[in-house]
Amino acid sequence: MSAVLPPRLRPGARIGVAAVSGPVDPGRLDAGLRSLEARGYRPAPAGNIAEKRGFLAGSDESRAAGYRRLVADPGIEAIFFARGGYGSSRILSLLDPAEIAANPKIHMGGSDLTALLAWIARTASLVTFHGPMVAVEMARGDRLDWEEVLTGGSIAAHAFEPGDVIASGRGEGPLIGGCLSLLASLAGTPESVSGRGAILFWEDVVEERYKIDRLLTQLERSGTLEGLQGMVIGSVVPGRGESAEAVQEYLRDRFGDASFPVAMGLPAGHLASPRTLPLGLPVALRVDSERGGTLTFPKTAVR
C-alpha cells in the first residue's frame, strides 16, 4: 500500500496533545501549551494528561482512550505527544487500525512514540513525524522546524560533511525508524519495522557502546536490516563515562564495510532542537567519504 499523506496543518488549528507514555510534568506541559498558543494554535490536551500511575500517564485503558478520543474528534486536525518515556507499546492492542485509516491526521512525537508510529505505519500506511514533543522541546522555547514541515513547506535537505560519512554510496526509499532501543524492542512483533527498500534513521540517548551494539545486532539478526538501501544516524548521546568520539569510532568500525550508504550527524533525536522527519516519505541519500553528501526530501509530507 502506498503511503498516505495527512492533511496539512492550517493556521489556528486545534491540536490534540496526547499522553500515551510517561507521566507529564505540569509545568513543562503548561509551557509547551503556551508555546503552541503563541503560534496561534488551539491545543486540546487528552483527558488523561494529568494522570499518573507509577511510570505511566494513567492506566493502559485510560491512555488509549485519551488518545482514541483525539483521533476520532473531527475538530482535531493534528495530534502531538506530550512526552516519551515508556508505555506506548502497551496500548497498541487497545487501538483500532480502522480509526486511524478513517481519520488520517498528523502525528508527531519521538523517543517512546517510535512504537506507536511504527504501528500506525504498519496498520494504516500513514506518514507520521519523528519530532519535538509538547512538554519537552516545545516547553523550552527552542527554535524548531515542525511548523514549516507540517504546513506543507519544502523540507530542507541535510548536508553531511566528509567526516560524517561512514560508508559511501547512494540509496532511495521511504524513511523509517526512530529511537534505536524501541526499534529493537519491536523486532518479532506485529509492529516490527522492515528495512527492505528503505532508508533507516535511528538515534538514542545515554546508551553505552556495548548496548548500542546489542541493539543493532538484534535488528540485524531479526532481519530488520535485510534489503536496506541506506542508513542515517541521528543524535547518539554517549553513555556513562564514554565520549562522543568513542561512539563515532565504534560506528565507523561497525558500518565501515556496509553494503549500503551510511552517514551520521543528522540533527534529529534527543536534542534541544531536533529536526522534524517524515516517516514513510521517500528520501534520497547521496554520500561520499571525500566530498560529503546529502539527505534530500523530494516531496512535501502533507497534502
C-alpha beads as a LAMMPS data file, in Angstrom:
LAMMPS data file: protein, C-alpha beads

303 atoms
302 bonds

1 atom types
1 bond types

-500.0 500.0 xlo xhi
-500.0 500.0 ylo yhi
-500.0 500.0 zlo zhi

Masses

1 110.0

Atoms # bond

1 1 1 0.000 0.000 0.000
2 1 1 1.337 3.452 -0.899
3 1 1 1.979 5.978 1.844
4 1 1 -0.981 8.089 2.943
5 1 1 -0.246 11.781 3.459
6 1 1 -2.160 13.512 6.268
7 1 1 -3.875 16.863 5.631
8 1 1 -1.585 19.834 6.214
9 1 1 -1.726 21.848 9.412
10 1 1 -3.789 25.001 8.976
11 1 1 -3.484 28.330 10.831
12 1 1 -5.440 28.315 14.074
13 1 1 -5.890 24.527 14.037
14 1 1 -6.911 22.578 17.117
15 1 1 -4.022 20.302 18.037
16 1 1 -4.632 17.326 20.287
17 1 1 -1.949 16.690 22.900
18 1 1 -1.825 13.004 23.801
19 1 1 -0.125 11.306 26.739
20 1 1 0.396 7.627 25.954
21 1 1 3.742 7.121 27.671
22 1 1 5.193 8.521 30.902
23 1 1 3.515 10.962 33.322
24 1 1 3.622 14.587 32.225
25 1 1 5.210 17.363 34.285
26 1 1 2.505 20.063 34.722
27 1 1 4.909 22.993 34.481
28 1 1 6.529 21.752 31.303
29 1 1 3.155 20.932 29.810
30 1 1 1.884 24.450 30.524
31 1 1 4.987 25.929 28.901
32 1 1 4.526 23.770 25.823
33 1 1 0.840 24.603 25.529
34 1 1 1.636 28.314 25.788
35 1 1 4.187 27.896 23.016
36 1 1 1.511 26.437 20.734
37 1 1 -0.954 29.160 21.654
38 1 1 1.642 31.819 20.907
39 1 1 1.771 30.456 17.357
40 1 1 -1.987 30.809 17.021
41 1 1 -2.928 27.154 17.554
42 1 1 -5.548 25.813 19.943
43 1 1 -4.142 22.885 21.948
44 1 1 -6.597 20.276 23.253
45 1 1 -4.992 18.040 25.914
46 1 1 -6.145 14.439 26.213
47 1 1 -8.397 13.584 29.141
48 1 1 -5.661 11.618 30.912
49 1 1 -2.974 14.288 30.522
50 1 1 -2.782 14.947 34.302
51 1 1 -2.933 11.303 35.379
52 1 1 -0.031 9.450 36.938
53 1 1 0.156 5.735 37.593
54 1 1 3.710 4.894 38.543
55 1 1 5.844 5.389 35.463
56 1 1 2.808 5.860 33.202
57 1 1 0.356 8.681 32.435
58 1 1 -2.558 6.590 33.680
59 1 1 -3.662 3.014 33.088
60 1 1 -3.320 1.411 29.676
61 1 1 -7.058 1.809 29.167
62 1 1 -7.018 5.479 30.166
63 1 1 -4.070 6.367 27.953
64 1 1 -5.563 4.511 24.985
65 1 1 -8.977 6.120 25.495
66 1 1 -7.498 9.611 25.750
67 1 1 -5.611 9.126 22.506
68 1 1 -8.529 7.500 20.667
69 1 1 -10.838 10.380 21.513
70 1 1 -8.387 12.764 19.853
71 1 1 -8.202 10.520 16.777
72 1 1 -11.998 10.344 16.440
73 1 1 -12.682 14.039 17.136
74 1 1 -13.322 15.714 13.747
75 1 1 -12.321 19.082 15.206
76 1 1 -8.775 17.906 15.958
77 1 1 -6.508 18.410 12.934
78 1 1 -3.262 17.022 14.357
79 1 1 -2.018 15.002 17.322
80 1 1 1.185 15.939 19.100
81 1 1 2.526 13.992 22.069
82 1 1 3.355 15.427 25.463
83 1 1 6.469 13.355 26.166
84 1 1 8.104 9.972 25.739
85 1 1 9.478 7.781 28.498
86 1 1 7.820 4.389 28.248
87 1 1 4.398 2.906 27.653
88 1 1 3.128 3.486 24.109
89 1 1 3.721 -0.147 23.122
90 1 1 1.420 -1.288 25.947
91 1 1 -1.661 0.329 24.391
92 1 1 -1.281 -0.959 20.835
93 1 1 -3.604 -3.920 21.411
94 1 1 -6.271 -1.443 22.580
95 1 1 -6.230 0.586 19.361
96 1 1 -8.294 0.192 16.198
97 1 1 -6.462 0.497 12.849
98 1 1 -9.752 1.414 11.146
99 1 1 -9.986 4.552 13.281
100 1 1 -6.583 5.743 12.100
101 1 1 -7.384 4.968 8.468
102 1 1 -10.683 6.845 8.712
103 1 1 -9.043 9.832 10.432
104 1 1 -5.595 10.279 8.820
105 1 1 -4.227 13.105 10.957
106 1 1 -0.733 14.431 11.566
107 1 1 1.002 12.513 14.369
108 1 1 4.249 13.928 15.758
109 1 1 6.432 12.625 18.569
110 1 1 9.750 10.965 19.340
111 1 1 11.532 8.633 21.731
112 1 1 8.973 6.104 23.077
113 1 1 6.474 7.169 20.402
114 1 1 8.602 5.188 17.949
115 1 1 6.443 2.160 18.813
116 1 1 3.116 3.876 18.155
117 1 1 4.334 5.493 14.934
118 1 1 5.578 2.098 13.728
119 1 1 2.168 0.581 14.489
120 1 1 0.447 3.358 12.531
121 1 1 2.762 2.781 9.572
122 1 1 2.082 -0.965 9.617
123 1 1 -1.684 -0.745 10.014
124 1 1 -2.646 2.437 8.153
125 1 1 0.381 3.317 5.943
126 1 1 0.084 6.874 7.274
127 1 1 3.090 9.191 7.061
128 1 1 3.959 10.272 10.612
129 1 1 6.605 12.593 12.053
130 1 1 9.539 11.913 14.339
131 1 1 9.966 15.272 16.020
132 1 1 9.638 17.506 19.075
133 1 1 7.142 16.991 21.874
134 1 1 4.966 19.484 23.707
135 1 1 6.258 19.072 27.275
136 1 1 9.869 18.588 26.188
137 1 1 11.390 20.597 23.333
138 1 1 8.397 22.906 22.834
139 1 1 8.414 23.739 26.533
140 1 1 11.982 25.025 26.304
141 1 1 11.208 27.533 23.594
142 1 1 13.929 26.222 21.288
143 1 1 13.916 27.017 17.594
144 1 1 12.102 24.173 15.845
145 1 1 11.189 23.361 12.233
146 1 1 7.951 21.407 12.754
147 1 1 5.612 24.162 11.663
148 1 1 7.182 24.573 8.239
149 1 1 7.169 20.821 7.638
150 1 1 3.590 20.252 8.818
151 1 1 2.071 23.191 6.946
152 1 1 3.354 21.910 3.597
153 1 1 6.629 23.738 3.149
154 1 1 9.539 22.140 1.345
155 1 1 11.700 20.054 3.653
156 1 1 15.285 21.269 3.777
157 1 1 17.993 18.836 2.756
158 1 1 20.666 17.936 5.275
159 1 1 24.282 18.270 4.194
160 1 1 26.796 15.763 5.565
161 1 1 30.449 16.685 5.959
162 1 1 33.012 14.166 4.668
163 1 1 33.773 13.161 8.253
164 1 1 30.103 12.258 8.776
165 1 1 30.179 9.627 6.032
166 1 1 30.820 6.092 7.254
167 1 1 30.106 4.208 4.017
168 1 1 29.824 5.886 0.627
169 1 1 27.004 5.234 -1.796
170 1 1 23.522 6.139 -2.985
171 1 1 20.161 4.958 -1.825
172 1 1 16.495 5.848 -2.150
173 1 1 13.381 4.710 -0.360
174 1 1 10.893 5.609 2.345
175 1 1 12.407 6.912 5.569
176 1 1 11.739 4.587 8.509
177 1 1 12.966 4.330 12.067
178 1 1 13.149 6.241 15.323
179 1 1 14.722 5.547 18.705
180 1 1 17.069 2.550 18.439
181 1 1 16.071 0.857 21.701
182 1 1 12.399 0.977 20.679
183 1 1 13.138 -0.298 17.168
184 1 1 14.956 -3.286 18.689
185 1 1 12.082 -3.926 21.106
186 1 1 9.686 -4.143 18.146
187 1 1 11.645 -6.921 16.433
188 1 1 9.477 -10.029 16.353
189 1 1 6.247 -8.138 16.997
190 1 1 3.482 -7.244 14.509
191 1 1 4.809 -3.665 14.551
192 1 1 8.366 -4.594 13.618
193 1 1 10.000 -2.242 11.139
194 1 1 11.070 -3.639 7.771
195 1 1 14.162 -2.121 6.219
196 1 1 13.628 -3.686 2.809
197 1 1 13.843 -0.962 0.175
198 1 1 14.039 1.757 2.828
199 1 1 16.379 4.301 4.400
200 1 1 16.687 3.641 8.136
201 1 1 17.029 6.537 10.583
202 1 1 17.940 5.834 14.184
203 1 1 19.035 7.698 17.291
204 1 1 19.298 7.040 21.014
205 1 1 20.260 8.599 24.325
206 1 1 22.678 7.614 27.119
207 1 1 23.390 4.110 25.848
208 1 1 26.872 2.653 26.252
209 1 1 28.563 1.297 23.153
210 1 1 28.089 -2.344 24.027
211 1 1 24.359 -1.707 24.488
212 1 1 24.154 0.087 21.146
213 1 1 25.937 -2.882 19.601
214 1 1 23.495 -5.307 21.222
215 1 1 20.508 -3.336 19.897
216 1 1 21.957 -3.168 16.383
217 1 1 22.766 -6.868 16.488
218 1 1 19.147 -7.572 17.448
219 1 1 17.977 -5.626 14.384
220 1 1 20.475 -7.428 12.185
221 1 1 19.684 -10.920 13.496
222 1 1 15.924 -10.334 13.299
223 1 1 16.160 -9.488 9.603
224 1 1 15.200 -5.845 10.082
225 1 1 18.209 -4.657 8.065
226 1 1 17.707 -7.036 5.138
227 1 1 17.334 -5.149 1.869
228 1 1 18.209 -1.812 3.475
229 1 1 19.044 0.954 0.974
230 1 1 20.775 3.314 3.386
231 1 1 21.194 4.409 6.998
232 1 1 21.260 7.851 8.610
233 1 1 22.243 8.123 12.258
234 1 1 20.892 10.960 14.353
235 1 1 21.824 12.033 17.849
236 1 1 23.631 9.373 19.858
237 1 1 24.185 10.742 23.362
238 1 1 27.118 8.836 24.938
239 1 1 26.575 6.537 27.885
240 1 1 28.236 6.848 31.278
241 1 1 31.957 7.582 31.062
242 1 1 32.013 7.478 27.254
243 1 1 32.810 10.243 24.801
244 1 1 31.174 11.271 21.552
245 1 1 34.459 10.474 19.793
246 1 1 34.419 6.904 21.141
247 1 1 30.868 6.402 19.906
248 1 1 31.756 7.742 16.462
249 1 1 34.786 5.457 16.291
250 1 1 32.566 2.495 17.158
251 1 1 30.027 3.432 14.449
252 1 1 32.778 3.685 11.826
253 1 1 34.060 0.271 12.826
254 1 1 30.573 -1.275 12.820
255 1 1 29.376 0.127 9.488
256 1 1 32.561 0.978 7.567
257 1 1 32.121 -2.023 5.283
258 1 1 28.336 -1.750 4.913
259 1 1 26.856 -2.622 1.523
260 1 1 24.611 0.455 1.726
261 1 1 25.429 4.142 2.323
262 1 1 25.745 5.179 5.969
263 1 1 26.131 8.664 7.422
264 1 1 25.931 10.075 10.939
265 1 1 25.369 13.511 12.424
266 1 1 21.762 14.126 11.365
267 1 1 20.436 16.625 13.968
268 1 1 17.408 14.568 14.995
269 1 1 16.518 12.708 18.166
270 1 1 17.220 13.610 21.789
271 1 1 18.439 17.141 21.093
272 1 1 17.413 20.636 22.147
273 1 1 16.280 21.453 18.581
274 1 1 15.641 18.200 16.706
275 1 1 14.672 18.168 13.064
276 1 1 11.182 17.001 12.172
277 1 1 11.465 13.895 9.996
278 1 1 8.579 12.459 7.923
279 1 1 8.478 8.690 8.422
280 1 1 7.160 6.814 5.387
281 1 1 8.052 9.578 2.930
282 1 1 10.541 8.822 0.103
283 1 1 14.015 10.298 0.609
284 1 1 17.333 10.143 -1.245
285 1 1 20.710 9.595 0.415
286 1 1 23.864 10.504 -1.536
287 1 1 27.113 10.384 0.443
288 1 1 30.814 10.177 -0.295
289 1 1 33.666 9.982 2.231
290 1 1 35.698 12.553 0.303
291 1 1 33.010 15.048 -0.711
292 1 1 30.312 14.585 1.920
293 1 1 26.741 14.375 0.682
294 1 1 23.074 14.997 1.328
295 1 1 19.821 13.566 2.586
296 1 1 17.066 15.090 0.460
297 1 1 13.279 15.065 0.674
298 1 1 11.854 15.269 -2.865
299 1 1 8.230 15.621 -1.752
300 1 1 6.265 17.542 0.820
301 1 1 4.970 15.423 3.676
302 1 1 1.340 16.600 3.820
303 1 1 -1.461 17.166 1.343

Bonds

1 1 1 2
2 1 2 3
3 1 3 4
4 1 4 5
5 1 5 6
6 1 6 7
7 1 7 8
8 1 8 9
9 1 9 10
10 1 10 11
11 1 11 12
12 1 12 13
13 1 13 14
14 1 14 15
15 1 15 16
16 1 16 17
17 1 17 18
18 1 18 19
19 1 19 20
20 1 20 21
21 1 21 22
22 1 22 23
23 1 23 24
24 1 24 25
25 1 25 26
26 1 26 27
27 1 27 28
28 1 28 29
29 1 29 30
30 1 30 31
31 1 31 32
32 1 32 33
33 1 33 34
34 1 34 35
35 1 35 36
36 1 36 37
37 1 37 38
38 1 38 39
39 1 39 40
40 1 40 41
41 1 41 42
42 1 42 43
43 1 43 44
44 1 44 45
45 1 45 46
46 1 46 47
47 1 47 48
48 1 48 49
49 1 49 50
50 1 50 51
51 1 51 52
52 1 52 53
53 1 53 54
54 1 54 55
55 1 55 56
56 1 56 57
57 1 57 58
58 1 58 59
59 1 59 60
60 1 60 61
61 1 61 62
62 1 62 63
63 1 63 64
64 1 64 65
65 1 65 66
66 1 66 67
67 1 67 68
68 1 68 69
69 1 69 70
70 1 70 71
71 1 71 72
72 1 72 73
73 1 73 74
74 1 74 75
75 1 75 76
76 1 76 77
77 1 77 78
78 1 78 79
79 1 79 80
80 1 80 81
81 1 81 82
82 1 82 83
83 1 83 84
84 1 84 85
85 1 85 86
86 1 86 87
87 1 87 88
88 1 88 89
89 1 89 90
90 1 90 91
91 1 91 92
92 1 92 93
93 1 93 94
94 1 94 95
95 1 95 96
96 1 96 97
97 1 97 98
98 1 98 99
99 1 99 100
100 1 100 101
101 1 101 102
102 1 102 103
103 1 103 104
104 1 104 105
105 1 105 106
106 1 106 107
107 1 107 108
108 1 108 109
109 1 109 110
110 1 110 111
111 1 111 112
112 1 112 113
113 1 113 114
114 1 114 115
115 1 115 116
116 1 116 117
117 1 117 118
118 1 118 119
119 1 119 120
120 1 120 121
121 1 121 122
122 1 122 123
123 1 123 124
124 1 124 125
125 1 125 126
126 1 126 127
127 1 127 128
128 1 128 129
129 1 129 130
130 1 130 131
131 1 131 132
132 1 132 133
133 1 133 134
134 1 134 135
135 1 135 136
136 1 136 137
137 1 137 138
138 1 138 139
139 1 139 140
140 1 140 141
141 1 141 142
142 1 142 143
143 1 143 144
144 1 144 145
145 1 145 146
146 1 146 147
147 1 147 148
148 1 148 149
149 1 149 150
150 1 150 151
151 1 151 152
152 1 152 153
153 1 153 154
154 1 154 155
155 1 155 156
156 1 156 157
157 1 157 158
158 1 158 159
159 1 159 160
160 1 160 161
161 1 161 162
162 1 162 163
163 1 163 164
164 1 164 165
165 1 165 166
166 1 166 167
167 1 167 168
168 1 168 169
169 1 169 170
170 1 170 171
171 1 171 172
172 1 172 173
173 1 173 174
174 1 174 175
175 1 175 176
176 1 176 177
177 1 177 178
178 1 178 179
179 1 179 180
180 1 180 181
181 1 181 182
182 1 182 183
183 1 183 184
184 1 184 185
185 1 185 186
186 1 186 187
187 1 187 188
188 1 188 189
189 1 189 190
190 1 190 191
191 1 191 192
192 1 192 193
193 1 193 194
194 1 194 195
195 1 195 196
196 1 196 197
197 1 197 198
198 1 198 199
199 1 199 200
200 1 200 201
201 1 201 202
202 1 202 203
203 1 203 204
204 1 204 205
205 1 205 206
206 1 206 207
207 1 207 208
208 1 208 209
209 1 209 210
210 1 210 211
211 1 211 212
212 1 212 213
213 1 213 214
214 1 214 215
215 1 215 216
216 1 216 217
217 1 217 218
218 1 218 219
219 1 219 220
220 1 220 221
221 1 221 222
222 1 222 223
223 1 223 224
224 1 224 225
225 1 225 226
226 1 226 227
227 1 227 228
228 1 228 229
229 1 229 230
230 1 230 231
231 1 231 232
232 1 232 233
233 1 233 234
234 1 234 235
235 1 235 236
236 1 236 237
237 1 237 238
238 1 238 239
239 1 239 240
240 1 240 241
241 1 241 242
242 1 242 243
243 1 243 244
244 1 244 245
245 1 245 246
246 1 246 247
247 1 247 248
248 1 248 249
249 1 249 250
250 1 250 251
251 1 251 252
252 1 252 253
253 1 253 254
254 1 254 255
255 1 255 256
256 1 256 257
257 1 257 258
258 1 258 259
259 1 259 260
260 1 260 261
261 1 261 262
262 1 262 263
263 1 263 264
264 1 264 265
265 1 265 266
266 1 266 267
267 1 267 268
268 1 268 269
269 1 269 270
270 1 270 271
271 1 271 272
272 1 272 273
273 1 273 274
274 1 274 275
275 1 275 276
276 1 276 277
277 1 277 278
278 1 278 279
279 1 279 280
280 1 280 281
281 1 281 282
282 1 282 283
283 1 283 284
284 1 284 285
285 1 285 286
286 1 286 287
287 1 287 288
288 1 288 289
289 1 289 290
290 1 290 291
291 1 291 292
292 1 292 293
293 1 293 294
294 1 294 295
295 1 295 296
296 1 296 297
297 1 297 298
298 1 298 299
299 1 299 300
300 1 300 301
301 1 301 302
302 1 302 303
